[in-house]
Amino acid sequence: MASTFAAAFEIVSFGAIIVLVVLGLGIIASMMGIFNFAQGEFVLLGAYVTYLAYAHGAPVWAGMVAAPFVVGAIGFVLEALIIRRFYAAPIVAMLGTYALGLIIRESVRGLIGGFYLTVPEPIGGSIDLGSVHISAWRFTIIVITLLVMGGCYLLLARTSFGLRVRATLENPALARASGISTPLIYGATFAFGAALAGLAGALIVPVFSLFADLGIRFLIQGFVAVMVGGVGSFIGPVAGAGVIGTLSAALPWVMSPVVADVLVFVLAIAFIKFRPQGLISGKGV
């Protein structure tokens, strides 16, 4: 029983990490119509900001609080200078954001010297549930993920800002005629997605350490999760993240991790082949 509970906790905690990464990617893909292939590097930047804060003597939690704001600001600038020119050509946007991600990744590699750098967990120790011991920090990640999911949904579906975002992305010409600053909305949406990736990187760096290729695995799994869940809704990518995260964490318990990774992608490709719209498809949030 104890081992089963421990395995279930590992599966849920890893699924929460994938959901954090996918939230930002899903919002950009669903609401802006482009896949941001630099999203993994925004995760890396969030981890790097947290490490910088810790290395300069600040508390780890201070770096985690700063990371989404710093990465969001970087995303806002990049959207205004580069990404905005690609909206009319989604394929070009994929290539452009991939190149941008490559630049960010190799820049961080040069800054950290190719090393693996550790950051301590701000909440250490474990939670004891009888004979079962679970990581306090991983449990914190699960709680934060649930709070962020709820906050994102309320922001995009229940606020005037979310209404402006949906109006702009549904009919930009009509939104402009209504007095909405569409360039500002596009920039804010992209920055919001980047900030969520930065938060994900900040939260996972104590678990996975900081290294230049940190974001690559999560980018691939996030992309697959968005495709499985369905583009065009808020719930779709989250559902896809739950499926991919659960499979990625559960299968290595019963088979080789390498075989498990391959099987996850094979199952995802087969699912997308027979249901290209994903688990949940729709327009807007």
C-alpha positions as CSV (number, residue, x, y, z in Angstrom):
1,M,0.0,0.0,0.0
2,A,2.8,2.4,0.9
3,S,4.6,1.8,-2.4
4,T,1.4,2.3,-4.3
5,F,0.7,5.6,-2.6
6,A,4.3,6.8,-3.2
7,A,4.0,5.9,-6.9
8,A,0.7,7.7,-7.2
9,F,2.2,10.8,-5.6
10,E,5.1,10.7,-8.0
11,I,2.8,10.5,-10.9
12,V,0.6,13.3,-9.7
13,S,3.5,15.6,-8.9
14,F,5.1,15.0,-12.3
15,G,1.8,15.6,-13.9
16,A,1.5,18.9,-12.0
17,I,4.9,20.0,-13.4
18,I,3.8,19.2,-17.0
19,V,0.6,21.2,-16.4
20,L,2.6,24.2,-15.3
21,V,4.7,24.1,-18.4
22,V,1.7,23.5,-20.7
23,L,-0.4,26.3,-19.2
24,G,1.7,29.0,-20.8
25,L,2.2,27.1,-24.1
26,G,-1.5,26.3,-24.3
27,I,-2.6,29.9,-23.7
28,I,-0.3,31.2,-26.5
29,A,-1.3,28.4,-28.9
30,S,-5.0,28.5,-28.2
31,M,-5.5,32.2,-28.0
32,M,-2.8,33.5,-30.5
33,G,-2.7,30.7,-33.1
34,I,1.0,30.0,-32.9
35,F,3.2,27.4,-31.2
36,N,5.9,29.1,-29.2
37,F,8.9,26.7,-29.6
38,A,10.9,29.0,-27.3
39,Q,8.6,28.1,-24.4
40,G,11.0,25.5,-23.1
41,E,13.7,28.2,-22.9
42,F,11.3,30.5,-21.0
43,V,11.2,27.6,-18.5
44,L,15.0,27.7,-18.5
45,L,15.1,31.4,-17.9
46,G,12.8,31.1,-14.9
47,A,15.1,28.5,-13.4
48,Y,18.1,30.7,-14.2
49,V,16.6,33.8,-12.6
50,T,15.9,31.8,-9.4
51,Y,19.5,30.5,-9.4
52,L,20.9,34.0,-9.9
53,A,18.9,35.3,-6.9
54,Y,20.1,32.4,-4.7
55,A,23.7,32.8,-5.9
56,H,23.7,36.5,-4.9
57,G,22.5,35.8,-1.4
58,A,18.7,36.3,-1.8
59,P,16.3,33.7,-0.4
60,V,15.3,31.0,-3.0
61,W,11.6,32.0,-2.7
62,A,12.5,35.6,-3.6
63,G,14.0,34.3,-6.9
64,M,10.9,32.3,-7.5
65,V,8.6,35.3,-7.0
66,A,10.8,37.4,-9.3
67,A,11.2,34.8,-12.1
68,P,7.7,35.0,-13.7
69,F,7.9,38.9,-13.7
70,V,11.4,38.9,-15.3
71,V,10.5,36.2,-17.9
72,G,7.2,37.9,-18.6
73,A,8.9,41.2,-19.3
74,I,11.4,39.4,-21.6
75,G,8.5,37.8,-23.4
76,F,6.7,41.1,-23.8
77,V,9.8,42.7,-25.4
78,L,10.4,39.7,-27.7
79,E,6.8,39.7,-28.8
80,A,7.0,43.4,-29.7
81,L,10.3,43.1,-31.5
82,I,10.2,39.7,-33.2
83,I,7.1,37.5,-32.6
84,R,4.6,40.1,-33.8
85,R,5.9,39.8,-37.3
86,F,5.0,36.1,-37.6
87,Y,1.3,36.1,-36.7
88,A,0.3,35.9,-40.4
89,A,2.6,32.9,-41.0
90,P,2.3,30.2,-38.2
91,I,4.9,27.9,-39.8
92,V,7.4,30.8,-39.9
93,A,6.5,31.6,-36.3
94,M,7.4,28.0,-35.3
95,L,10.8,28.3,-37.0
96,G,11.4,31.8,-35.7
97,T,10.6,30.9,-32.1
98,Y,12.7,27.7,-32.4
99,A,15.7,29.9,-33.5
100,L,14.9,32.3,-30.6
101,G,14.9,29.4,-28.2
102,L,18.2,28.1,-29.5
103,I,19.8,31.5,-29.0
104,I,18.5,31.7,-25.4
105,R,19.6,28.1,-24.6
106,E,23.1,28.5,-25.9
107,S,23.4,31.9,-24.2
108,V,22.5,30.3,-20.8
109,R,24.9,27.4,-21.6
110,G,27.7,30.0,-22.0
111,L,26.7,31.8,-18.8
112,I,26.7,28.6,-16.6
113,G,29.6,27.0,-18.3
114,G,27.8,23.8,-19.2
115,F,27.5,22.7,-15.5
116,Y,24.6,21.4,-13.5
117,L,23.9,23.9,-10.8
118,T,21.7,23.1,-7.7
119,V,19.2,25.3,-5.9
120,P,17.8,24.2,-2.5
121,E,14.2,23.6,-2.0
122,P,12.6,26.5,-0.1
123,I,10.5,24.0,1.8
124,G,12.6,21.1,2.7
125,G,11.9,17.8,4.3
126,S,9.0,15.4,3.9
127,I,5.4,15.0,4.9
128,D,4.9,11.8,6.9
129,L,1.6,10.0,6.3
130,G,2.0,6.9,8.4
131,S,4.7,4.8,6.7
132,V,4.6,6.9,3.6
133,H,7.0,9.9,3.2
134,I,6.3,12.4,0.4
135,S,8.4,15.4,-0.6
136,A,7.1,18.6,1.0
137,W,8.3,20.6,-2.0
138,R,6.7,18.4,-4.6
139,F,3.4,18.6,-2.6
140,T,3.8,22.4,-2.6
141,I,4.2,22.3,-6.4
142,I,0.9,20.4,-6.7
143,V,-0.9,23.0,-4.6
144,I,0.6,25.9,-6.5
145,T,-0.3,24.3,-9.8
146,L,-4.0,24.0,-8.7
147,L,-4.0,27.6,-7.6
148,V,-2.4,28.8,-10.8
149,M,-4.9,26.8,-12.9
150,G,-7.8,28.3,-11.1
151,G,-6.3,31.8,-11.3
152,C,-5.7,31.5,-15.0
153,Y,-9.2,30.4,-15.7
154,L,-10.8,33.1,-13.7
155,L,-8.5,35.8,-15.3
156,L,-9.2,34.7,-18.8
157,A,-12.9,33.7,-18.5
158,R,-14.3,36.0,-15.7
159,T,-12.5,39.4,-16.0
160,S,-12.7,42.4,-18.3
161,F,-9.1,41.8,-19.3
162,G,-9.9,38.2,-20.3
163,L,-12.9,39.5,-22.3
164,R,-10.6,42.0,-24.2
165,V,-8.1,39.2,-24.9
166,R,-10.8,36.9,-26.3
167,A,-12.3,39.7,-28.3
168,T,-9.0,40.7,-29.8
169,L,-8.0,37.2,-30.8
170,E,-11.4,36.3,-32.1
171,N,-11.9,39.4,-34.3
172,P,-9.0,41.9,-34.2
173,A,-10.6,44.4,-36.6
174,L,-13.8,44.7,-34.5
175,A,-11.8,44.9,-31.3
176,R,-9.8,47.8,-32.7
177,A,-13.0,49.5,-33.8
178,S,-14.2,49.1,-30.2
179,G,-11.2,51.0,-28.9
180,I,-9.2,48.0,-27.7
181,S,-5.4,48.3,-28.2
182,T,-4.8,45.0,-30.0
183,P,-1.0,45.2,-30.1
184,L,-1.0,45.7,-26.3
185,I,-3.3,42.7,-25.9
186,Y,-1.2,40.5,-28.0
187,G,1.9,41.5,-26.1
188,A,0.2,41.0,-22.7
189,T,-1.0,37.5,-23.7
190,F,2.4,36.4,-24.9
191,A,4.0,37.9,-21.8
192,F,1.5,36.1,-19.6
193,G,2.3,32.7,-21.3
194,A,6.0,33.4,-20.9
195,A,5.5,34.3,-17.2
196,L,3.8,31.0,-16.6
197,A,6.7,29.2,-18.1
198,G,9.1,31.3,-16.0
199,L,7.1,30.3,-12.9
200,A,7.3,26.6,-13.9
201,G,11.1,26.9,-14.3
202,A,11.4,28.5,-10.9
203,L,9.4,25.8,-9.2
204,I,11.1,22.8,-10.8
205,V,14.8,23.9,-10.6
206,P,15.2,22.6,-7.0
207,V,13.9,19.2,-8.3
208,F,15.8,18.9,-11.6
209,S,18.8,21.3,-11.0
210,L,19.8,24.0,-13.5
211,F,21.4,23.0,-16.8
212,A,21.1,24.4,-20.3
213,D,18.9,21.7,-21.8
214,L,16.4,21.8,-18.9
215,G,13.5,23.1,-21.0
216,I,13.9,20.8,-24.0
217,R,12.2,17.8,-22.5
218,F,9.3,19.8,-21.2
219,L,8.9,21.6,-24.5
220,I,8.5,18.4,-26.4
221,Q,6.1,16.9,-23.8
222,G,4.2,20.2,-23.6
223,F,3.8,20.4,-27.4
224,V,2.4,16.8,-27.4
225,A,0.1,17.6,-24.5
226,V,-1.3,20.6,-26.3
227,M,-2.0,18.5,-29.4
228,V,-3.5,15.7,-27.5
229,G,-5.7,18.0,-25.4
230,G,-6.8,20.2,-28.3
231,V,-6.0,23.8,-29.3
232,G,-8.7,26.5,-28.9
233,S,-9.8,26.0,-25.3
234,F,-8.3,26.5,-21.9
235,I,-9.3,23.1,-20.6
236,G,-7.9,21.1,-23.6
237,P,-4.2,21.7,-23.0
238,V,-4.6,21.1,-19.3
239,A,-6.4,17.8,-20.0
240,G,-3.6,16.8,-22.4
241,A,-1.0,17.7,-19.9
242,G,-2.7,15.5,-17.3
243,V,-2.7,12.5,-19.8
244,I,0.9,13.0,-21.0
245,G,2.2,13.7,-17.5
246,T,0.5,10.7,-16.0
247,L,1.7,8.3,-18.8
248,S,5.3,9.8,-18.6
249,A,5.4,9.2,-14.9
250,A,3.5,5.9,-14.6
251,L,5.0,3.9,-17.4
252,P,8.6,3.9,-16.1
253,W,7.4,2.1,-13.1
254,V,6.6,-1.0,-15.2
255,M,9.1,-0.7,-18.1
256,S,12.4,0.8,-19.1
257,P,12.2,4.7,-19.0
258,V,13.5,4.8,-22.6
259,V,10.8,2.5,-23.9
260,A,8.3,4.4,-21.8
261,D,9.2,7.7,-23.4
262,V,8.9,6.2,-26.9
263,L,5.6,4.5,-26.1
264,V,4.1,7.8,-24.8
265,F,4.9,9.5,-28.1
266,V,3.6,6.6,-30.2
267,L,0.3,6.5,-28.3
268,A,0.0,10.3,-28.6
269,I,0.7,10.2,-32.4
270,A,-1.9,7.4,-32.8
271,F,-4.4,9.4,-30.8
272,I,-3.9,12.6,-32.8
273,K,-4.1,10.5,-36.0
274,F,-7.6,9.3,-35.2
275,R,-8.8,12.5,-33.3
276,P,-6.9,15.4,-34.7
277,Q,-9.1,18.0,-32.8
278,G,-7.8,16.6,-29.5
279,L,-9.6,15.6,-26.4
280,I,-11.4,19.0,-26.1
281,S,-11.5,21.6,-28.9
282,G,-13.1,24.9,-29.1
283,K,-12.8,28.6,-29.8
284,G,-11.4,31.0,-27.2
285,V,-11.1,30.2,-23.6
